[in-house]
């Protein structure tokens, strides 16, 4: 029987599910970028290099034995390697990864809007601006995100707001891949492939998240 109950909700977030969903989000972004590079109708072929390899400095081990090792060069905007694993997750490491995820999605969606081989030009508006409604500031003092819903910075990791942020991050993947089925999203866009959502949302996001408004996203 399919899971009909949320795994993550404002009053219920455990370390195991947090680690796993962060892995899912990052691996989905990486998978989408690699798929875009391989899609013959997309003009640019450096999505993974510019939107993942250059922007993530993290090691993530989930609770199922999966491993991600993305080592961008430390810089004035990117601090030392963020480590997420079942053995321990600090608020600081979660904050840094949130920044990297939000930043990568902004760069990815902007790049899609400017890609001559991608007909739609509303990716940033629908899959970034409309989804990342919190501002995240990393330890270098750089910030990403939109709105005034909540300001994540060191010492301000509120669980209810974190769950809302996770909901929005997963929703952004769904919006990026499936969109509204006609005028937004990679699948309905005129691209070589039409299974972005099946691979990188439905098959890869295997936890359900309920936000503070009672909406549920995930699988």
C-alpha positions as CSV (number, residue, x, y, z in Angstrom):
1,X,0.0,0.0,0.0
2,X,1.3,3.5,-0.9
3,X,2.3,5.8,1.9
4,X,-0.6,8.2,2.5
5,X,0.8,9.8,5.7
6,X,3.4,12.5,5.8
7,X,6.8,11.4,7.0
8,X,7.8,15.0,7.9
9,X,5.6,17.6,9.4
10,X,6.0,20.7,11.5
11,X,5.7,18.8,14.8
12,X,7.5,15.7,13.6
13,X,11.0,15.9,12.1
14,X,13.6,13.3,13.0
15,X,17.2,13.2,12.1
16,X,16.9,10.2,9.8
17,X,14.2,11.8,7.6
18,X,16.0,15.1,7.5
19,X,19.2,13.5,6.3
20,X,17.3,11.4,3.7
21,X,15.3,14.2,2.3
22,X,18.3,16.5,2.0
23,X,20.1,13.7,0.0
24,X,17.0,13.4,-2.2
25,X,16.9,17.1,-3.0
26,X,20.5,17.4,-3.9
27,X,20.6,14.2,-5.9
28,X,17.5,15.3,-7.8
29,X,19.2,18.6,-8.7
30,X,22.3,16.7,-9.8
31,X,20.2,14.2,-11.8
32,X,18.2,16.9,-13.5
33,X,21.4,18.8,-14.5
34,X,23.0,15.7,-15.9
35,X,19.9,14.9,-17.8
36,X,19.8,18.4,-19.3
37,X,23.4,18.0,-20.5
38,X,22.5,14.7,-22.2
39,X,19.2,16.0,-23.7
40,X,20.0,16.6,-27.4
41,X,17.5,19.5,-27.8
42,X,19.0,21.6,-25.0
43,X,21.7,24.0,-26.3
44,X,23.9,24.2,-23.2
45,X,25.8,21.1,-22.1
46,X,27.3,22.4,-18.9
47,X,24.4,22.3,-16.5
48,X,26.0,19.9,-14.1
49,X,29.3,21.7,-14.2
50,X,27.9,25.1,-13.5
51,X,24.9,24.4,-11.4
52,X,26.1,21.4,-9.3
53,X,29.9,20.9,-9.5
54,X,30.7,24.6,-9.1
55,X,28.2,25.3,-6.3
56,X,28.0,22.3,-3.9
57,X,30.8,21.7,-1.4
58,X,29.2,18.9,0.6
59,X,29.4,15.2,1.5
60,X,26.0,13.6,2.2
61,X,25.5,10.0,3.3
62,X,21.8,9.0,3.8
63,X,20.4,6.3,6.0
64,X,20.1,3.9,3.0
65,X,23.8,3.7,2.2
66,X,23.7,6.3,-0.6
67,X,26.7,8.7,-0.9
68,X,27.2,12.1,-2.5
69,X,30.6,13.8,-2.6
70,X,30.5,17.2,-4.3
71,X,33.6,19.3,-3.7
72,X,33.5,22.8,-5.1
73,X,36.4,25.0,-4.3
74,X,36.2,26.9,-1.0
75,X,35.8,30.6,-1.7
76,X,34.5,33.9,-0.3
77,X,31.0,32.6,-0.9
78,X,31.4,28.9,-0.3
79,X,32.8,27.7,3.1
80,X,34.5,24.5,4.0
81,X,32.9,21.1,3.2
82,X,29.4,20.6,4.6
83,X,28.9,17.1,6.0
84,X,25.5,15.5,6.4
85,X,25.2,11.9,7.7
86,X,23.2,9.7,10.0
87,X,25.9,10.0,12.6
88,X,25.2,13.6,13.2
89,X,23.7,16.7,11.7
90,X,24.4,20.2,13.0
91,X,22.3,23.2,12.5
92,X,25.3,24.9,10.9
93,X,25.7,22.1,8.3
94,X,22.0,22.1,7.5
95,X,22.0,25.9,7.0
96,X,25.0,25.7,4.7
97,X,23.4,23.0,2.6
98,X,20.1,24.9,2.5
99,X,22.1,27.9,1.0
100,X,23.8,25.7,-1.5
101,X,20.5,24.1,-2.6
102,X,18.7,27.5,-3.0
103,X,21.6,29.0,-4.8
104,X,21.9,26.1,-7.2
105,X,18.2,26.2,-8.0
106,X,18.4,29.9,-8.8
107,X,21.4,29.4,-11.1
108,X,19.8,26.4,-12.8
109,X,16.5,28.0,-13.5
110,X,18.1,31.3,-14.7
111,X,20.3,29.2,-17.0
112,X,17.2,27.4,-18.4
113,X,15.5,30.7,-19.1
114,X,18.5,31.9,-21.1
115,X,19.1,28.6,-23.0
116,X,18.2,29.1,-26.7
117,X,17.2,25.4,-27.0
118,X,14.6,25.6,-24.2
119,X,11.4,27.3,-25.4
120,X,9.9,28.2,-22.0
121,X,11.4,31.2,-20.2
122,X,9.5,31.1,-16.9
123,X,11.6,28.6,-15.0
124,X,13.1,31.0,-12.5
125,X,9.7,32.6,-11.8
126,X,7.9,29.3,-11.3
127,X,10.5,26.9,-9.8
128,X,12.6,29.4,-7.8
129,X,11.0,32.7,-7.0
130,X,7.6,31.2,-6.3
131,X,9.1,28.4,-4.2
132,X,12.0,29.7,-2.2
133,X,10.1,32.0,0.1
134,X,12.6,32.1,2.9
135,X,16.0,33.8,2.9
136,X,19.0,31.7,3.9
137,X,22.3,33.3,5.0
138,X,25.4,31.2,5.1
139,X,28.4,31.6,7.3
140,X,30.1,33.8,4.8
141,X,27.3,36.3,5.0
142,X,25.9,35.5,1.6
143,X,22.1,35.2,1.2
144,X,19.7,33.6,-1.2
145,X,16.0,33.1,-1.4
146,X,13.0,35.5,-1.5
147,X,10.4,37.2,0.6
148,X,10.1,37.8,4.3
149,X,8.6,34.5,5.4
150,X,11.6,33.7,7.6
151,X,15.3,34.6,7.7
152,X,17.5,31.6,8.3
153,X,20.9,32.4,9.7
154,X,23.2,31.0,12.3
155,X,21.3,30.5,15.6
156,X,17.8,30.8,14.0
157,X,17.0,27.2,13.0
158,X,13.3,26.9,13.8
159,X,11.9,23.4,13.1
160,X,8.5,24.5,11.8
161,X,10.1,26.9,9.4
162,X,12.7,24.3,8.4
163,X,9.8,21.9,7.5
164,X,8.2,24.6,5.4
165,X,11.5,25.2,3.6
166,X,11.9,21.5,2.9
167,X,8.4,21.4,1.5
168,X,9.2,24.4,-0.8
169,X,12.5,22.8,-1.9
170,X,10.7,19.6,-2.9
171,X,7.9,21.5,-4.5
172,X,10.5,23.4,-6.6
173,X,11.7,20.2,-8.1
174,X,8.2,19.2,-9.0
175,X,7.6,22.6,-10.5
176,X,10.8,22.5,-12.4
177,X,10.1,19.0,-13.9
178,X,6.3,18.8,-14.2
179,X,5.2,22.4,-13.8
180,X,1.5,22.9,-14.6
181,X,1.6,20.3,-17.4
182,X,1.3,22.8,-20.2
183,X,3.0,26.1,-20.0
184,X,5.6,25.5,-17.2
185,X,8.0,22.6,-16.5
186,X,10.6,20.6,-18.4
187,X,8.2,17.7,-19.3
188,X,5.7,19.8,-21.2
189,X,8.4,21.9,-22.7
190,X,9.6,21.1,-26.2
191,X,12.6,19.0,-25.1
192,X,14.0,15.6,-26.2
193,X,12.9,13.9,-23.0
194,X,9.6,14.1,-21.2
195,X,10.4,12.0,-18.1
196,X,12.2,14.5,-15.8
197,X,9.4,14.4,-13.2
198,X,9.1,10.6,-13.3
199,X,12.9,10.1,-12.7
200,X,13.8,13.0,-10.4
201,X,10.6,13.8,-8.5
202,X,8.4,10.7,-8.4
203,X,11.1,8.0,-8.2
204,X,13.7,10.0,-6.2
205,X,11.6,11.9,-3.7
206,X,10.3,9.1,-1.6
207,X,9.2,11.0,1.5
208,X,6.1,13.0,2.1
209,X,6.3,16.4,3.7
210,X,3.4,18.4,5.2
211,X,3.9,22.1,5.6
212,X,2.5,24.4,8.3
213,X,-0.6,25.1,6.1
214,X,-1.4,21.4,5.9
215,X,-0.3,20.9,2.2
216,X,1.5,17.7,1.4
217,X,4.3,17.2,-1.2
218,X,6.4,14.2,-2.1
219,X,5.8,10.5,-2.7
